[in-house]
Amino acid sequence: METATHHIPIAGYKTIYNVADVDRAMENTGAARNEYLQAFYEKMKGTGGVRFIVKPSSTDGLDGLYDSSPNFREVIDDLRKFMALAIDGDEPMQFTPMLLLGDPGLGKTHFAKSMSQVLGTSFEFVSMSSLTAGWILSGASSQWANAKPGKVAQSLINGEFANPLITLDEVDKAGGDSRYDPMGALYGLLERETAIHFKDEFVEVDIDASNILWVATANDESSIPEPILNRMNVYVIERPDYDASIKIARSIYREILEQHKWVFVAEPGEDVLDCLAEVSPRDMRKVLLDAFGNAKLDKRDHLLVKDLNRSRISAGRKGVIGFC
């Protein structure tokens, strides 16, 4: 895959909070009693309120996604439209918050991470299945013991970008005490007009979160509140067919080799690809890593069907009857 820097240059800078507001917050008596909050304010002053903001210069970076994630074609087509608008207006990339809906193992989270690489921004991951209260996203009052900033403030203040891509993984599994709705913070964060003046309950300083790129994943939309769904474009991701699975397997094979200095042939054999096509995209990587190790133990620079772990293939099988 071509690197994002070829297509998405750093466009400039964006002020996401005012240092004068931080100074005023530091003078608050309650804040003075919380050492962690004071240290966080000092960090905010030290780094300043300005962050990089990136914008696209070409849609070419999306081309590789069609090969690596062919079952996400509808999403990529829409991204291309949003990117074309950003290029025409010489603006940062914006798109309607998206929900990737589909069975486990389809590569939804991996696709979101690939998107961030193409767009040239940072990737932040929030596991919603372990989220039990809204303060995980929006912070808890400094008056509470062990309080700290939420994920959004941390991403923007500790990170380099004003427009990170934040993935809310398994948003349909968010749970916890109904008095502290874990989805509550999203009502304002997913609307640009209100996200401009986002206020983390711990930091208590206005932060511009309006440029965050939101991608949520879910297996089932029935448990997601309607007002949240209304704020998103929902994409139903289907299991890849045989041809798409071959493309994904070939892409993952290349991607693994690009990340290492292992000596292997550039392309796997057709018989190996046939077997990999029976596995979900999530499990392909695990099966391939095992296979690379088996091949090296056998002192080979190419994979054979016997290198593929049959138990892993059976566990990740998509219901296709094959010969592996």
TORMARLUM-629754 format. One record per residue (C-alpha): residue in one letter; x, y, z. Coordinates in Angstrom, 3 decimals. Example, Ala and Ser with C-alpha at 12.3 -4.5 7.8 and 13.67 -1.06 7.14 Angstrom:
% TORMARLUM-629754
SITE   tivo          u          v          w
SITE      A     12.300     -4.500      7.800
SITE      S     13.670     -1.060      7.140
% end
This chain:
% TORMARLUM-629754
SITE   tivo          u          v          w
SITE      M      0.000      0.000      0.000
SITE      E      1.302      3.458     -0.784
SITE      T      2.018      5.577      2.229
SITE      A     -0.439      8.295      3.171
SITE      T      2.239     10.988      3.016
SITE      H      2.262     10.688     -0.786
SITE      H     -1.343     11.798     -0.910
SITE      I     -2.172     13.627      2.313
SITE      P      0.290     16.385      3.165
SITE      I      0.066     18.240      6.449
SITE      A     -2.199     21.153      5.616
SITE      G     -1.641     23.472      8.505
SITE      Y     -2.602     24.110     12.072
SITE      K     -5.801     24.339     14.083
SITE      T     -6.332     25.794     17.559
SITE      I     -8.343     23.305     19.596
SITE      Y     -8.244     25.153     22.944
SITE      N     -7.267     28.549     24.298
SITE      V     -4.301     28.638     26.701
SITE      A     -5.879     31.658     28.419
SITE      D     -8.817     29.412     29.337
SITE      V     -6.360     26.949     30.861
SITE      D     -4.829     29.750     32.951
SITE      R     -8.262     30.710     34.246
SITE      A     -9.074     27.092     35.077
SITE      M     -5.816     26.768     37.017
SITE      E     -6.856     29.639     39.255
SITE      N     -9.942     27.724     40.327
SITE      T     -9.595     26.703     43.992
SITE      G    -10.994     23.241     43.386
SITE      A     -8.458     22.674     40.636
SITE      A     -5.617     23.733     42.913
SITE      R     -6.428     20.854     45.266
SITE      N     -6.044     18.215     42.538
SITE      E     -2.377     17.613     41.745
SITE      Y     -3.085     15.475     38.702
SITE      L     -5.374     18.140     37.223
SITE      Q     -2.769     20.833     37.853
SITE      A     -0.123     18.707     36.137
SITE      F     -2.492     18.142     33.202
SITE      Y     -3.083     21.901     32.918
SITE      E      0.676     22.474     32.922
SITE      K      1.000     19.990     30.086
SITE      M     -1.765     21.763     28.147
SITE      K      0.084     25.045     28.568
SITE      G      3.383     23.476     27.594
SITE      T      2.117     21.895     24.393
SITE      G     -0.166     24.823     23.550
SITE      G     -3.582     24.611     21.954
SITE      V     -2.449     24.273     18.329
SITE      R     -2.452     20.887     16.550
SITE      F     -1.743     19.692     13.033
SITE      I     -4.757     19.314     10.784
SITE      V     -4.451     17.345      7.552
SITE      K     -6.411     17.524      4.352
SITE      P     -6.335     15.405      1.194
SITE      S     -4.525     16.402     -1.968
SITE      S     -5.577     13.374     -4.049
SITE      T     -8.017     10.471     -3.939
SITE      D     -5.313      8.052     -5.130
SITE      G     -4.643      6.823     -1.599
SITE      L     -8.020      5.092     -1.563
SITE      D     -7.176      2.834     -4.509
SITE      G     -5.332      0.300     -2.367
SITE      L     -8.346     -0.084     -0.078
SITE      Y    -10.404     -1.536     -2.920
SITE      D     -7.919     -4.428     -3.103
SITE      S     -7.297     -4.898      0.614
SITE      S    -10.953     -4.461      1.665
SITE      P    -13.169     -5.258     -1.352
SITE      N    -16.230     -5.930      0.839
SITE      F    -16.056     -2.283      1.997
SITE      R    -16.527     -0.891     -1.510
SITE      E    -19.634      1.149     -0.613
SITE      V    -17.767      2.843      2.234
SITE      I    -14.741      3.568      0.045
SITE      D    -16.969      4.987     -2.717
SITE      D    -18.487      7.427     -0.207
SITE      L    -15.058      8.322      1.178
SITE      R    -13.976      9.190     -2.346
SITE      K    -16.905     11.630     -2.641
SITE      F    -16.107     13.302      0.684
SITE      M    -12.440     13.479     -0.279
SITE      A    -13.263     15.083     -3.636
SITE      L    -15.250     17.782     -1.817
SITE      A    -12.391     18.409      0.608
SITE      I     -9.904     18.724     -2.249
SITE      D    -12.196     21.100     -4.156
SITE      G    -12.610     23.339     -1.095
SITE      D     -8.976     22.984      0.047
SITE      E    -10.390     21.774      3.374
SITE      P     -9.639     19.077      5.949
SITE      M    -11.331     15.740      5.355
SITE      Q    -14.822     15.489      6.811
SITE      F    -17.395     12.744      6.580
SITE      T    -20.624     11.847      8.350
SITE      P    -19.856      9.599     11.355
SITE      M    -20.097      6.035     10.094
SITE      L    -21.256      2.752     11.554
SITE      L    -19.764     -0.419     10.053
SITE      L    -22.337     -3.108     10.751
SITE      G    -21.647     -6.796     10.245
SITE      D    -20.629    -10.160     11.651
SITE      P    -17.461    -10.569     13.740
SITE      G    -14.244    -11.226     11.844
SITE      L    -14.989     -9.171      8.714
SITE      G    -12.065     -6.799      9.310
SITE      K    -14.093     -3.737     10.337
SITE      T    -11.542     -2.440     12.849
SITE      H     -8.635     -3.191     10.529
SITE      F    -10.410     -1.255      7.784
SITE      A    -10.855      1.757     10.096
SITE      K     -7.133      1.712     10.907
SITE      S     -6.310      1.500      7.194
SITE      M     -8.544      4.530      6.629
SITE      S     -6.531      6.577      9.140
SITE      Q     -3.303      5.638      7.343
SITE      V     -4.704      6.702      3.991
SITE      L     -5.990      9.967      5.455
SITE      G     -2.640     10.653      7.099
SITE      T     -3.941     11.092     10.636
SITE      S     -3.695      9.237     13.941
SITE      F     -5.829      6.238     14.894
SITE      E     -7.482      5.988     18.307
SITE      F     -9.268      2.843     19.453
SITE      V    -12.013      2.741     22.101
SITE      S    -13.437     -0.649     23.080
SITE      M    -17.090      0.104     23.794
SITE      S    -17.705     -3.413     25.132
SITE      S    -15.612     -2.500     28.185
SITE      L    -17.158      0.957     28.493
SITE      T    -19.349      1.158     31.585
SITE      A    -19.876      4.908     31.947
SITE      G    -19.990      8.021     29.795
SITE      W    -17.075      9.566     31.670
SITE      I    -14.692      7.197     29.879
SITE      L    -15.267      9.331     26.795
SITE      S    -15.930     12.711     28.365
SITE      G    -14.003     12.609     31.655
SITE      A    -15.066     12.563     35.306
SITE      S    -15.305     15.554     37.618
SITE      S    -11.998     16.329     39.336
SITE      Q    -13.905     16.207     42.636
SITE      W    -14.097     12.426     42.325
SITE      A    -11.268     10.217     43.543
SITE      N     -9.028      8.865     40.751
SITE      A    -10.776     11.089     38.199
SITE      K     -9.043     11.707     34.878
SITE      P     -9.717     13.092     31.406
SITE      G    -11.809     11.091     28.972
SITE      K    -10.599      9.432     25.782
SITE      V    -11.574     12.387     23.582
SITE      A     -9.630     15.004     25.554
SITE      Q     -6.651     12.683     25.869
SITE      S     -6.599     12.015     22.121
SITE      L     -6.701     15.699     21.243
SITE      I     -4.456     17.057     23.997
SITE      N     -1.837     14.290     24.065
SITE      G     -1.918     13.730     20.308
SITE      E     -0.570     15.706     17.374
SITE      F     -3.743     16.049     15.302
SITE      A     -6.929     18.086     15.533
SITE      N     -8.637     15.505     13.319
SITE      P     -7.730     12.017     14.588
SITE      L     -9.810      9.040     13.491
SITE      I    -11.468      7.542     16.569
SITE      T    -12.920      4.063     16.285
SITE      L    -15.691      3.069     18.698
SITE      D    -15.397     -0.701     18.562
SITE      E    -18.480     -2.856     19.266
SITE      V    -20.655      0.143     20.050
SITE      D    -23.652     -2.183     20.352
SITE      K    -22.081     -3.803     23.440
SITE      A    -21.681     -0.648     25.517
SITE      G    -23.295     -1.194     28.898
SITE      G    -23.154     -0.267     32.534
SITE      D    -25.163      1.712     35.048
SITE      S    -28.121      3.350     33.307
SITE      R    -27.546      6.493     35.416
SITE      Y    -24.228      7.021     33.607
SITE      D    -25.069      6.371     29.976
SITE      P    -21.823      5.350     28.217
SITE      M    -23.301      6.656     24.968
SITE      G    -24.358      9.979     26.490
SITE      A    -21.253     11.910     25.428
SITE      L    -21.763     10.887     21.792
SITE      Y    -24.975     12.870     21.396
SITE      G    -22.944     16.087     21.372
SITE      L    -19.678     14.749     19.965
SITE      L    -21.253     13.402     16.769
SITE      E    -22.775     16.808     15.943
SITE      R    -20.225     19.326     14.627
SITE      E    -22.133     22.317     15.997
SITE      T    -21.922     21.064     19.579
SITE      A    -18.540     19.320     19.264
SITE      I    -16.899     22.707     18.621
SITE      H    -17.435     23.530     22.298
SITE      F    -16.842     20.102     23.808
SITE      K    -16.036     20.299     27.507
SITE      D    -14.415     17.337     29.230
SITE      E    -15.760     17.140     32.796
SITE      F    -12.279     16.699     34.237
SITE      V    -10.493     19.383     32.206
SITE      E    -13.399     21.891     32.199
SITE      V    -11.895     23.869     29.322
SITE      D    -13.633     24.244     25.950
SITE      I    -12.025     21.947     23.368
SITE      D    -12.810     21.937     19.651
SITE      A    -13.588     18.285     18.874
SITE      S    -15.496     19.066     15.684
SITE      N    -12.834     17.717     13.321
SITE      I    -12.676     14.237     14.837
SITE      L    -13.397     11.512     12.274
SITE      W    -15.746      8.975     13.877
SITE      V    -16.011      5.316     12.860
SITE      A    -18.097      2.902     14.936
SITE      T    -18.358     -0.861     14.514
SITE      A    -21.166     -3.178     15.594
SITE      N    -22.554     -6.660     15.047
SITE      D    -26.185     -5.706     15.729
SITE      E    -27.822     -2.293     15.517
SITE      S    -30.934     -3.161     17.570
SITE      S    -29.346     -2.129     20.878
SITE      I    -27.976      1.182     19.593
SITE      P    -30.163      4.188     20.535
SITE      E    -32.027      5.646     17.568
SITE      P    -30.644      9.199     18.128
SITE      I    -27.114      7.780     17.763
SITE      L    -28.024      5.860     14.597
SITE      N    -29.590      9.011     13.165
SITE      R    -26.259     10.793     13.495
SITE      M    -24.431      8.145     11.448
SITE      N    -24.278      6.686      7.980
SITE      V    -24.866      2.946      8.465
SITE      Y    -23.028      0.513      6.180
SITE      V    -23.874     -3.181      6.211
SITE      I    -20.628     -5.059      5.591
SITE      E    -21.145     -8.452      3.969
SITE      R    -18.851    -11.447      4.156
SITE      P    -16.500    -11.363      1.171
SITE      D    -17.204    -13.810     -1.634
SITE      Y    -14.513    -16.131     -3.013
SITE      D    -12.930    -13.583     -5.362
SITE      A    -12.933    -10.876     -2.686
SITE      S    -11.435    -13.303     -0.154
SITE      I     -8.602    -14.079     -2.560
SITE      K     -7.870    -10.341     -2.874
SITE      I     -7.916     -9.902      0.909
SITE      A     -5.629    -12.909      1.468
SITE      R     -3.153    -11.660     -1.116
SITE      S     -3.217     -8.171      0.439
SITE      I     -2.644     -9.480      3.982
SITE      Y      0.213    -11.690      2.717
SITE      R      1.930     -8.656      1.175
SITE      E      1.221     -6.467      4.187
SITE      I      2.833     -8.949      6.588
SITE      L      5.950     -9.222      4.431
SITE      E      6.207     -5.417      4.185
SITE      Q      6.293     -5.249      7.980
SITE      H      9.216     -7.690      8.262
SITE      K     12.504     -8.577      6.602
SITE      W     11.606    -12.224      6.084
SITE      V     12.647    -13.721      2.762
SITE      F      9.613    -15.104      0.963
SITE      V      8.337    -15.089     -2.592
SITE      A      6.263    -12.040     -3.475
SITE      E      2.994    -13.929     -3.989
SITE      P      1.469    -17.055     -2.375
SITE      G      0.530    -19.996     -4.575
SITE      E     -3.009    -20.443     -5.875
SITE      D     -3.573    -23.554     -3.726
SITE      V     -2.607    -21.600     -0.592
SITE      L     -4.944    -18.769     -1.581
SITE      D     -7.772    -21.269     -2.127
SITE      C     -7.436    -22.447      1.461
SITE      L     -7.146    -18.925      2.864
SITE      A    -10.331    -17.931      1.032
SITE      E    -12.257    -20.170      3.438
SITE      V    -11.131    -18.135      6.459
SITE      S    -12.586    -14.875      7.779
SITE      P    -10.390    -11.786      7.157
SITE      R     -9.651    -11.521     10.903
SITE      D     -8.269    -15.084     11.030
SITE      M     -6.279    -14.898      7.796
SITE      R     -3.477    -13.012      9.540
SITE      K     -3.189    -15.623     12.321
SITE      V     -3.193    -18.480      9.829
SITE      L     -0.566    -16.782      7.651
SITE      L      1.751    -15.997     10.570
SITE      D      1.679    -19.666     11.563
SITE      A      2.333    -20.668      7.971
SITE      F      5.341    -18.363      7.596
SITE      G      6.863    -19.908     10.721
SITE      N      6.241    -23.461      9.516
SITE      A      7.808    -22.668      6.139
SITE      K     10.949    -21.236      7.736
SITE      L     11.303    -24.263     10.019
SITE      D     11.266    -26.273      6.798
SITE      K     13.863    -23.867      5.308
SITE      R     11.597    -22.669      2.490
SITE      D     10.923    -19.222      1.031
SITE      H      7.406    -20.092     -0.090
SITE      L      4.244    -21.414      1.554
SITE      L      2.671    -24.798      0.982
SITE      V     -0.831    -25.889      1.925
SITE      K      0.659    -28.113      4.632
SITE      D      2.027    -24.972      6.369
SITE      L     -1.497    -23.738      7.041
SITE      N     -2.783    -24.655     10.486
SITE      R     -5.866    -26.747      9.757
SITE      S     -7.320    -26.257     13.224
SITE      R     -7.179    -22.484     12.803
SITE      I     -8.770    -22.758      9.366
SITE      S    -11.559    -24.943     10.760
SITE      A    -12.161    -22.488     13.617
SITE      G    -12.296    -19.533     11.234
SITE      R    -14.088    -21.304      8.391
SITE      K    -16.833    -19.279      6.726
SITE      G    -19.030    -22.251      5.964
SITE      V    -17.438    -23.029      2.590
SITE      I    -16.705    -26.694      1.869
SITE      G    -13.136    -26.916      0.598
SITE      F    -10.155    -29.219      0.453
SITE      C     -7.821    -27.752      3.102
% end
